[in-house]
Amino acid sequence: MSANPQWDISRALRVARLFHLMCGVRDACVTPFLTLYLRQLGLAAPWVGVLMGSKLLVAACWSPFCAFLAKSCQKRRVFLVGSLLGSAGASLLMVLVPPLNRDALYHSCNGSSSMTTTVLPPDVTLSVTVASARESVTTHPAGPPSLPARRRPEGLEASGFPDGPGESDQEPFKGLHLEGSLKGAEATSQVLHPVTSGVEDNSWEGASEVVNTTLLLPGDAALGSPANVSEAKREAGSLDLSSEGLQWTFLLSLGFLVFWELLTAPQEQVANDSLYEYLDFVDATDRYKSLGLWRLLGMSTGVCGIAALVGRLDCSLMTNGTRGVVYFYSYSLVSTLSLLVSIAFPIPTCQQQEPGYKTIKALSLLGDDPRILLLALTVFLIGTVTSTVQNFLFWHMEDYGSSELVMGFSVALSLLGEILLHPFKAVLLRKLSRVGAVGLGLGCLAGQLLYYSFLWSWWSVLPVQILSAISNGVLWWAVEASVEDLATPSTERPLSTMFRSHFHRGGSSLGSFVGGFVVMSFSLAMLYRACCVVLLLWLAVFLCIQPRLPQERKINYSKLLVVEGSDTSDSEPGSERDWLVKAMREEHSDCRG
């Protein structure tokens, strides 16, 4: 331990690593699964997009302001502790949001149960037609396709129904068919409970026959395929907020999410600024960038842990809400543990005297340098496109029968790929150049989106996730390196923060607002294909414009010394007056000798 504990760099780095690790675990508890939880509440894609867009917009505007206020008032520790404590309590408010249909959210937790409740999406009116076994065989010789044994969106569950003859010898029904007609004006949810009691045995010719259930939507599309599930969800989604239950669910979700984000947003930027200035006092900022790996490691660990925990504890914790309440309980618990670490988090006691209005100065660079403007537009577009993946990819996977554990493992794969590629960061940027790395990242991201639109099973998303190491890791490394090269002195960090906070989150907010309506009007697959086309077009524009922009001029300090010394003797040759060049030449000749 050093004589002055304020500058104990080893201790400060250990605490910072632990803090970043726990914050990564905390964020992984809710952030990847938040839209999935909103879907369980019964909200359609447009309203989920509005909620996520509002959340990101608040973060983009509120986080830099709180960081500036905390530094000006010298209350960074208060802001950091208050953010962690407030977010731990505000996250539990989401548990109080009432779902649209409570009956649709309960599922069988007893594995021995032979029959479960089948719930149809809202806005579906059921008409039940009972046919005899002989008529059913005549009408449907091959038999209707059975529903997969997986819970469908918003409670579409048919796991309790047998898949074919011979699976159960005690089912008295054979020809039970459900025909649904969608209504756009009313938001109604009807629950079908197959009841075997009260039916006379002599009214059925076969006593040991099997139940076959088929949901027939317009166009004779059965819900057995995930594409038809998405089609049904898209047609059933309504923009009408006249339903009182939908109004309360949406408004409470919006209010709680905004309030939660107001308390959560200051934590990350206040912590980063404090740690950077702490290390800058002792010229140890070279260790600052490696701390981001600990957050990635925490997120990869937390996303798999919370997904496994949901599968085991959701039945015991789900009393009057949805199964996703485990996310918020875990988030609150890890936030409380992070609060204990934040007490020892390194924060400099004396503030650096730096010129003010750095953000305004960094913002002025957009109009002065077209390369920074082009890079800012690229980051804004990246945020717009990636928001569709963060918001709706789990919906797409759920339509194909994926569990939360598979979803968490897919996120962990992308994060681990980025961690493993990090040691080769300098080599990749040197071999590819800044422009080449940005182009490669945009191309890989477009390929991922195209792949997502053609998913064919719950596991098919896993192989392509390794590309996230390039489409996210390498792409952002190139952006940050370009920002450092293009920024003027003392504007590197403000400009980098502006790219992360304002441009990327602003693009994500816009993508969330628009993406939900596109999903409802068309489909999720069409949204991914459209984003792929937009990215490829922008990649072509970026590669065409970038070489034609004026290149940066490297500062030649020896020439500046020549100009400075030109007042004393203008007759001497410049190379003779430049003592720095002469010294370098002499040193080089000595080394060669």
C-alpha positions in Angstrom: 0.0 0.0 0.0 1.4 3.4 -1.0 1.9 6.3 1.4 -1.0 8.2 -0.2 -4.0 5.8 -0.4 -5.7 8.2 -2.9 -3.2 7.1 -5.6 -3.1 3.4 -4.9 -3.5 2.4 -8.6 -3.4 -1.4 -8.0 -6.2 -1.2 -5.5 -8.2 1.2 -7.6 -8.0 -1.1 -10.6 -9.1 -4.1 -8.6 -12.1 -2.2 -7.3 -12.9 -0.9 -10.8 -12.7 -4.4 -12.3 -15.1 -5.8 -9.7 -17.5 -2.9 -10.2 -17.5 -3.3 -14.0 -18.0 -7.0 -13.6 -21.0 -6.6 -11.3 -22.5 -3.8 -13.4 -22.3 -6.2 -16.4 -24.1 -8.9 -14.5 -26.7 -6.4 -13.4 -27.4 -5.1 -16.9 -27.6 -8.7 -18.3 -30.4 -9.5 -15.8 -32.9 -7.3 -17.6 -31.7 -5.5 -20.7 -31.7 -8.5 -23.1 -35.1 -9.8 -21.9 -37.0 -6.6 -21.3 -38.9 -6.6 -24.6 -39.7 -10.3 -24.0 -41.2 -9.3 -20.6 -43.3 -6.6 -22.3 -44.5 -9.2 -24.8 -45.6 -11.4 -21.9 -47.6 -8.5 -20.5 -49.6 -8.6 -23.8 -48.2 -5.5 -25.5 -48.0 -5.5 -29.3 -44.8 -4.7 -31.2 -45.7 -1.0 -31.9 -46.2 -0.2 -28.2 -43.1 -2.1 -27.2 -41.1 -0.1 -29.8 -42.5 3.2 -28.3 -41.5 2.1 -24.8 -38.0 1.1 -25.7 -37.6 4.2 -27.9 -38.6 6.4 -25.0 -36.3 4.6 -22.6 -33.3 5.1 -25.0 -34.2 8.7 -25.7 -34.2 9.5 -21.9 -30.8 7.8 -21.6 -29.3 9.8 -24.5 -30.3 13.2 -23.1 -30.2 12.6 -19.3 -26.9 10.7 -18.8 -24.5 13.5 -20.1 -26.4 16.1 -18.2 -26.1 14.2 -14.9 -22.4 13.6 -15.5 -21.9 17.3 -16.0 -23.9 18.2 -13.0 -22.1 15.7 -10.8 -18.7 17.0 -11.8 -19.7 20.7 -11.4 -21.1 20.1 -7.9 -18.3 17.7 -7.0 -21.0 15.1 -5.9 -19.9 12.2 -8.0 -20.0 9.7 -5.2 -23.5 10.9 -4.3 -24.7 10.5 -7.9 -23.1 7.1 -8.2 -24.5 5.7 -5.0 -27.9 7.3 -5.5 -28.2 5.9 -9.1 -27.5 2.3 -7.9 -29.8 2.6 -4.9 -32.6 4.3 -6.9 -32.4 1.9 -9.8 -32.6 -1.1 -7.5 -35.9 0.1 -6.1 -37.3 1.5 -9.4 -36.8 -1.8 -11.2 -39.2 -3.5 -8.8 -42.0 -1.1 -10.0 -42.2 -3.1 -13.3 -43.4 -6.1 -11.3 -46.5 -4.1 -10.5 -47.6 -3.5 -14.1 -50.8 -5.5 -14.7 -50.8 -7.9 -17.7 -53.6 -7.7 -20.2 -54.7 -11.2 -19.5 -53.7 -12.9 -16.3 -55.1 -16.3 -17.3 -52.9 -16.3 -20.4 -49.7 -16.0 -18.3 -50.1 -19.1 -16.1 -48.6 -22.2 -17.5 -48.2 -25.7 -16.1 -45.4 -26.0 -13.6 -46.2 -29.7 -13.0 -44.5 -31.9 -15.5 -47.0 -34.7 -14.9 -50.0 -32.6 -16.1 -51.5 -34.2 -19.1 -53.5 -31.2 -20.3 -52.8 -27.5 -20.1 -54.7 -24.4 -20.9 -54.6 -23.3 -24.5 -54.7 -19.5 -24.9 -55.2 -17.6 -28.1 -53.9 -14.2 -28.9 -56.0 -11.1 -28.2 -58.6 -10.0 -30.8 -59.4 -13.6 -31.8 -63.0 -14.9 -31.6 -63.4 -18.6 -31.3 -66.0 -20.8 -32.9 -65.8 -24.4 -31.8 -67.0 -27.1 -34.2 -67.3 -30.7 -33.0 -67.3 -33.4 -35.6 -67.5 -37.1 -35.3 -64.4 -39.3 -35.8 -65.7 -40.6 -39.1 -66.4 -37.1 -40.5 -63.1 -35.9 -39.3 -61.2 -38.6 -41.1 -63.2 -38.0 -44.3 -62.6 -34.2 -44.3 -58.9 -34.4 -43.2 -57.4 -37.6 -44.4 -53.9 -36.8 -43.4 -54.8 -35.1 -40.1 -54.2 -31.5 -39.2 -50.7 -30.6 -38.1 -50.3 -30.5 -34.4 -49.0 -27.5 -32.5 -45.4 -27.7 -31.3 -44.8 -28.4 -27.7 -43.7 -24.9 -26.9 -45.4 -21.8 -25.4 -46.3 -19.4 -28.1 -46.2 -15.6 -27.8 -48.6 -14.1 -25.3 -49.6 -17.4 -23.9 -50.1 -19.5 -27.1 -49.5 -22.8 -25.4 -50.4 -26.2 -26.6 -47.8 -28.4 -24.9 -50.4 -30.3 -23.1 -52.1 -31.7 -26.2 -50.9 -35.1 -27.5 -49.2 -35.1 -30.8 -50.8 -38.1 -32.3 -52.7 -41.4 -31.8 -51.3 -43.7 -29.2 -50.0 -41.0 -26.9 -53.0 -41.1 -24.7 -55.8 -43.7 -24.5 -58.1 -41.7 -22.3 -58.9 -38.7 -24.4 -62.6 -38.7 -25.5 -62.4 -36.2 -28.3 -61.3 -36.6 -31.9 -62.6 -33.8 -34.1 -62.3 -30.7 -32.0 -61.5 -27.8 -34.3 -61.0 -24.2 -33.5 -61.7 -21.5 -36.1 -60.6 -18.0 -35.3 -61.6 -14.8 -37.0 -59.6 -11.7 -36.2 -61.2 -8.5 -35.1 -59.3 -5.2 -35.3 -61.7 -3.1 -33.3 -62.1 -5.0 -30.1 -59.3 -6.3 -27.9 -60.7 -9.6 -26.5 -58.9 -12.6 -25.2 -60.7 -15.9 -24.8 -59.4 -18.9 -23.1 -60.3 -22.4 -24.2 -60.3 -25.0 -21.4 -60.8 -28.5 -22.8 -63.3 -30.1 -20.5 -64.0 -33.8 -20.5 -66.6 -33.9 -17.7 -70.3 -33.6 -18.5 -70.2 -35.3 -21.9 -72.1 -38.5 -22.3 -70.1 -41.5 -23.4 -72.7 -42.7 -25.9 -72.5 -39.4 -27.8 -69.1 -40.4 -29.1 -68.6 -43.5 -31.2 -65.0 -43.9 -30.1 -64.2 -43.7 -26.4 -60.4 -43.9 -26.8 -59.7 -41.2 -29.3 -57.2 -38.4 -29.4 -57.7 -34.6 -29.4 -56.4 -32.9 -32.4 -56.4 -29.1 -32.2 -55.9 -26.8 -35.1 -56.1 -23.0 -35.1 -57.4 -22.0 -38.5 -56.7 -18.4 -39.3 -57.6 -16.5 -42.5 -56.0 -18.1 -45.5 -56.2 -21.6 -43.9 -52.9 -20.9 -42.1 -52.3 -23.1 -39.1 -50.3 -21.9 -36.2 -48.0 -24.8 -36.3 -45.3 -22.8 -38.1 -43.5 -19.9 -36.6 -44.1 -17.7 -39.6 -47.8 -18.1 -39.2 -47.5 -17.3 -35.5 -45.8 -14.0 -36.4 -48.5 -13.4 -39.1 -51.3 -13.9 -36.5 -49.6 -11.7 -34.0 -49.1 -9.0 -36.6 -52.8 -9.1 -37.7 -54.0 -9.3 -34.2 -52.0 -6.3 -33.0 -54.1 -3.2 -32.8 -53.2 0.5 -32.4 -56.5 1.2 -30.6 -55.9 2.1 -27.0 -59.6 2.2 -26.2 -59.4 -0.9 -24.0 -59.0 0.1 -20.4 -56.7 -2.8 -19.6 -54.4 -1.9 -22.5 -54.3 1.7 -21.4 -53.2 0.9 -17.9 -50.6 -1.6 -19.0 -49.1 0.7 -21.5 -49.2 3.9 -19.4 -47.8 2.2 -16.3 -45.0 0.6 -18.3 -44.1 3.9 -19.9 -44.1 5.8 -16.6 -42.1 3.1 -14.7 -39.6 2.7 -17.5 -38.9 6.4 -17.8 -38.6 6.8 -14.1 -36.3 3.8 -13.9 -34.1 5.1 -16.7 -33.8 8.6 -15.0 -32.3 6.9 -12.0 -30.2 4.4 -13.9 -28.7 6.6 -16.6 -26.2 8.6 -14.5 -24.3 5.5 -13.2 -22.3 4.5 -16.2 -21.0 7.9 -17.4 -20.3 9.2 -13.9 -18.3 6.1 -13.0 -16.3 6.2 -16.3 -15.5 9.9 -16.0 -14.4 9.5 -12.4 -12.1 6.5 -13.1 -10.6 8.1 -16.2 -9.7 11.3 -14.2 -8.4 9.2 -11.3 -6.0 7.4 -13.7 -5.2 10.5 -15.6 -3.7 12.1 -12.5 -0.9 9.5 -12.5 -0.6 9.0 -16.2 -2.2 5.5 -16.1 -5.0 6.0 -18.6 -3.5 3.2 -20.8 -5.1 0.7 -18.3 -8.6 2.3 -18.7 -9.6 0.7 -22.0 -9.0 -2.8 -20.8 -11.6 -2.5 -18.1 -14.4 -2.8 -20.6 -13.6 -6.5 -21.0 -14.7 -7.0 -17.4 -18.2 -5.6 -18.2 -18.4 -7.9 -21.2 -17.4 -10.9 -19.0 -20.0 -9.9 -16.4 -22.7 -9.6 -19.1 -21.9 -13.0 -20.6 -22.0 -14.7 -17.2 -25.1 -12.9 -16.1 -27.2 -13.5 -19.2 -26.7 -17.2 -19.0 -27.2 -17.3 -15.2 -30.5 -15.3 -15.2 -31.8 -17.4 -18.1 -31.2 -20.6 -16.2 -32.7 -19.1 -13.1 -35.9 -18.1 -14.8 -36.5 -21.7 -15.9 -36.2 -22.9 -12.3 -37.8 -20.2 -10.1 -40.4 -18.6 -12.3 -43.2 -21.0 -11.0 -42.5 -20.3 -7.4 -42.1 -16.5 -7.7 -45.0 -15.9 -10.2 -47.9 -15.2 -7.8 -49.9 -12.5 -9.7 -47.6 -11.3 -12.4 -45.6 -12.8 -15.3 -42.8 -15.2 -15.3 -40.3 -12.4 -16.1 -40.5 -11.0 -12.6 -37.3 -13.0 -11.8 -35.4 -10.5 -14.1 -36.2 -7.6 -11.9 -35.7 -9.3 -8.6 -32.2 -10.3 -9.8 -31.5 -6.9 -11.1 -32.4 -5.3 -7.7 -30.2 -7.8 -5.8 -27.1 -7.3 -8.0 -27.6 -3.5 -7.8 -27.6 -3.7 -4.1 -24.3 -5.7 -4.1 -22.8 -3.2 -6.6 -23.8 -0.4 -4.2 -21.4 -1.9 -1.6 -18.5 -1.9 -4.2 -19.3 1.7 -5.2 -18.4 2.9 -1.7 -14.7 2.1 -2.5 -14.9 3.1 -6.2 -11.9 5.4 -7.1 -13.1 9.0 -7.4 -10.5 11.9 -7.4 -10.9 14.3 -4.5 -9.5 17.2 -6.4 -11.0 18.1 -9.7 -8.9 18.9 -12.7 -9.1 22.4 -14.0 -10.1 21.9 -17.6 -11.6 24.3 -20.1 -15.3 24.3 -20.1 -17.8 23.7 -22.9 -15.9 20.8 -24.2 -19.1 19.2 -25.5 -20.0 22.3 -27.5 -16.5 22.4 -28.9 -16.6 18.7 -29.9 -20.0 19.3 -31.5 -18.6 22.1 -33.6 -16.2 19.6 -35.2 -19.1 18.0 -37.0 -19.5 21.1 -39.2 -15.8 21.6 -39.6 -14.7 18.1 -40.6 -16.8 16.1 -43.1 -15.1 12.9 -42.0 -16.5 13.2 -38.5 -19.9 14.0 -39.9 -19.8 10.9 -42.1 -18.7 8.8 -39.1 -21.5 10.3 -37.0 -24.1 9.4 -39.6 -22.7 5.8 -39.7 -23.0 5.4 -36.0 -26.5 6.8 -36.0 -27.5 4.2 -38.7 -25.8 1.4 -36.7 -27.9 2.3 -33.7 -31.1 2.4 -35.8 -30.4 -1.1 -37.2 -29.1 -2.8 -34.1 -32.2 -1.7 -32.1 -34.3 -4.0 -34.2 -32.1 -7.0 -33.1 -32.1 -6.0 -29.5 -35.8 -5.5 -29.4 -37.3 -8.3 -31.5 -34.7 -11.0 -32.0 -35.9 -12.9 -28.9 -39.5 -12.6 -30.2 -38.3 -14.3 -33.4 -36.6 -17.0 -31.5 -39.6 -17.6 -29.2 -41.8 -18.1 -32.3 -39.5 -21.0 -33.2 -39.8 -22.6 -29.7 -36.6 -21.2 -28.2 -36.3 -21.2 -24.4 -34.7 -18.3 -22.4 -31.6 -20.4 -21.8 -30.9 -20.6 -25.5 -31.6 -16.9 -25.9 -29.1 -16.1 -23.1 -26.5 -18.5 -24.6 -26.8 -16.7 -28.0 -26.0 -13.4 -26.4 -23.1 -14.9 -24.4 -21.6 -16.3 -27.6 -21.4 -12.9 -29.2 -19.9 -11.4 -26.1 -17.3 -14.1 -25.7 -16.4 -13.8 -29.3 -15.6 -10.1 -28.7 -13.6 -10.9 -25.6 -11.5 -13.5 -27.4 -10.9 -11.2 -30.4 -9.7 -8.3 -28.2 -6.0 -9.3 -28.0 -5.8 -8.9 -31.8 -7.4 -5.4 -31.8 -4.2 -3.6 -32.7 -3.2 -6.1 -35.4 -6.7 -5.9 -37.0 -6.8 -2.2 -37.1 -3.3 -2.0 -38.5 -4.0 -4.5 -41.2 -7.5 -3.4 -42.2 -7.1 0.4 -41.6 -9.9 2.4 -40.0 -12.1 2.5 -43.2 -11.6 -1.2 -43.9 -12.6 -2.2 -40.3 -15.7 0.0 -40.5 -16.6 -1.5 -43.9 -16.0 -5.1 -42.6 -18.2 -4.4 -39.5 -21.0 -3.0 -41.6 -20.9 -6.0 -44.0 -21.0 -8.5 -41.2 -23.9 -6.7 -39.5 -25.8 -6.8 -42.8 -25.1 -10.5 -43.2 -26.3 -11.2 -39.7 -29.6 -9.4 -40.3 -30.2 -11.3 -43.6 -29.5 -14.6 -41.7 -32.0 -13.7 -39.0 -34.7 -13.2 -41.5 -34.3 -16.9 -42.7 -34.2 -18.7 -39.3 -35.6 -22.2 -39.5 -35.4 -23.5 -35.9 -34.7 -22.4 -32.4 -31.0 -23.3 -32.5 -30.2 -21.8 -36.0 -29.4 -18.4 -34.5 -26.4 -19.7 -32.6 -23.8 -20.2 -35.4 -24.1 -16.6 -36.7 -23.7 -15.0 -33.3 -19.9 -15.3 -33.5 -20.0 -12.6 -36.2 -21.0 -10.1 -33.5 -17.3 -10.0 -32.6 -16.7 -8.2 -35.9 -20.1 -6.4 -36.4 -20.0 -5.0 -32.8 -16.4 -5.3 -31.5 -14.2 -4.5 -34.5 -16.7 -1.9 -35.8 -16.6 0.0 -32.5 -12.9 -0.3 -32.2 -12.5 1.3 -35.6 -15.0 4.1 -34.8 -13.2 4.9 -31.5 -9.8 4.9 -33.2 -11.1 7.2 -35.9 -12.5 9.5 -33.4 -9.2 9.7 -31.6 -7.4 10.5 -34.9 -9.9 13.1 -36.1 -10.6 14.9 -32.8 -8.6 18.0 -31.8 -6.7 18.1 -28.5 -8.8 17.9 -25.4 -11.9 16.8 -27.3 -11.2 13.1 -27.7 -13.3 11.9 -24.7 -16.2 14.4 -25.2 -16.5 13.4 -28.9 -16.3 9.7 -28.1 -18.9 10.1 -25.4 -21.1 12.0 -27.9 -20.8 9.1 -30.4 -21.8 6.6 -27.7 -24.5 8.5 -25.9 -26.1 10.8 -28.4 -25.6 9.4 -31.9 -25.8 5.7 -31.2 -28.6 5.9 -28.6 -30.5 8.5 -30.7 -30.4 6.1 -33.6 -31.5 3.2 -31.4 -34.4 5.3 -30.2 -35.5 6.1 -33.7 -35.1 2.5 -34.8 -37.3 1.4 -31.8 -40.1 3.8 -32.7 -40.1 2.8 -36.3 -39.3 -0.9 -36.0 -42.4 -1.8 -34.0 -44.8 -0.3 -36.6 -42.9 -2.1 -39.4 -43.2 -5.4 -37.6 -47.0 -4.9 -37.2 -47.5 -3.7 -40.8 -45.3 -6.3 -42.5 -43.3 -8.9 -40.5 -40.1 -9.2 -38.5 -38.4 -11.0 -41.4 -39.2 -8.2 -43.7 -37.8 -5.7 -41.2 -34.5 -7.5 -41.0 -34.2 -7.7 -44.8 -35.0 -4.0 -45.2 -32.3 -3.2 -42.6 -29.9 -5.4 -44.5 -30.5 -3.6 -47.8 -30.2 -0.2 -46.1 -26.8 -1.2 -44.5 -25.5 -2.4 -47.8 -26.5 0.8 -49.6 -24.9 2.9 -46.9 -21.7 0.7 -47.0 -21.4 1.5 -50.8 -22.0 5.2 -50.1 -19.4 5.2 -47.2 -16.7 3.5 -49.3 -17.3 5.8 -52.2 -17.3 9.1 -50.2 -14.6 8.3 -47.7 -11.6 8.3 -50.2 -12.8 11.6 -51.7 -12.8 13.5 -48.5 -9.8 15.7 -47.6 -7.3 13.7 -45.7 -5.9 14.9 -42.4 -2.6 16.7 -42.3 0.0 15.3 -39.9 1.7 17.9 -37.8 5.5 18.2 -38.6 7.0 19.6 -35.4 10.4 20.1 -37.0 8.8 22.5 -39.6 7.2 24.4 -36.8 10.6 24.8 -35.1 12.0 26.0 -38.4 9.3 28.6 -38.8 9.8 29.8 -35.2 13.5 30.2 -35.7 13.2 32.0 -39.1 13.1 35.4 -37.4 16.8 35.2 -36.4 18.4 34.1 -39.6 16.6 33.7 -42.9 19.7 33.1 -44.9 20.5 29.7 -43.5 19.1 26.6 -45.1 16.1 25.2 -43.3 17.7 21.8 -42.8 20.7 23.4 -41.1 18.6 25.5 -38.7 16.5 22.6 -37.6 18.4 21.2 -34.6 15.8 18.5 -34.1 16.3 17.0 -37.5 20.1 17.2 -37.1 19.9 15.4 -33.8 17.7 12.7 -35.2 20.1 12.2 -38.1 23.1 12.0 -35.8 21.4 9.5 -33.5 20.4 7.4 -36.5 23.9 7.4 -37.9 25.3 6.4 -34.5 22.9 3.5 -34.3 23.9 2.3 -37.7 27.6 2.7 -36.9 
